[in-house]
């Protein structure tokens, strides 16, 4: 049972990833949430019953096209 107030979402809830982290091992790429879910650095999940959810969010996003166009433009205005 979750000791937090308000209680963390259950493992079957759509917002299950919002549960608090109780154990974190960034050097190994995983964390344990209060609801029993193990979340991985690549955004995959292992649910308490053993069901696995593959990576489902992008972790490396490209620059927006306007940022790439202006990447070589100085930030300071010309005098």
C-alpha positions in Angstrom: 0.0 0.0 0.0 1.2 3.5 -0.9 2.2 5.6 2.1 2.1 8.9 0.1 -0.5 11.6 0.3 -2.1 11.8 -2.2 -1.6 8.1 -3.0 0.4 7.1 -6.1 -1.5 5.8 -9.1 -1.8 2.0 -9.3 0.2 0.0 -11.8 -2.9 -0.5 -14.0 -3.8 3.2 -14.0 -3.1 5.2 -17.2 -1.0 7.7 -15.2 1.1 4.9 -13.6 4.4 6.6 -14.4 3.4 9.5 -12.1 4.1 7.3 -9.0 7.0 8.4 -6.8 10.4 6.8 -7.3 11.5 4.8 -4.2 14.7 3.2 -5.6 16.8 4.8 -8.3 19.8 3.2 -10.0 20.8 5.6 -12.8 24.1 3.9 -13.3 22.2 0.7 -14.2 19.4 2.6 -16.1 16.4 1.7 -14.0 14.2 3.0 -11.1 11.5 1.3 -9.0 8.3 3.3 -8.5 6.0 3.1 -5.4 3.4 1.1 -7.3 5.9 -1.7 -8.1 6.7 -0.7 -11.7 10.3 -0.8 -12.8 11.0 2.0 -15.3 14.0 1.9 -17.6 16.1 4.6 -19.0 14.9 3.9 -22.5 11.3 4.5 -21.3 10.4 0.8 -21.2 8.5 -0.6 -18.1 8.2 -3.9 -16.2 4.9 -4.1 -14.5 4.4 -6.0 -11.1 2.7 -9.0 -12.8 5.7 -9.5 -15.2 4.2 -7.8 -18.2 6.7 -5.7 -20.1 6.0 -2.5 -22.0 8.5 -1.5 -24.6 10.0 1.9 -25.0 7.2 4.3 -25.9 8.5 7.8 -25.8 11.2 9.4 -27.9 14.4 10.0 -25.9 16.4 11.9 -28.5 14.5 14.6 -30.3 15.9 16.5 -33.3 16.3 20.2 -33.2 13.3 22.1 -34.6 13.9 23.2 -38.2 14.0 26.9 -37.3 16.7 26.3 -34.7 18.9 24.5 -37.2 18.5 27.4 -39.7 19.6 29.9 -37.1 22.2 27.8 -35.3 25.1 29.8 -36.8 23.5 33.2 -36.1 25.0 35.0 -33.1 22.7 35.6 -30.1 23.8 39.2 -29.7 22.3 41.9 -32.1 24.6 43.6 -34.5 25.7 47.1 -33.6 
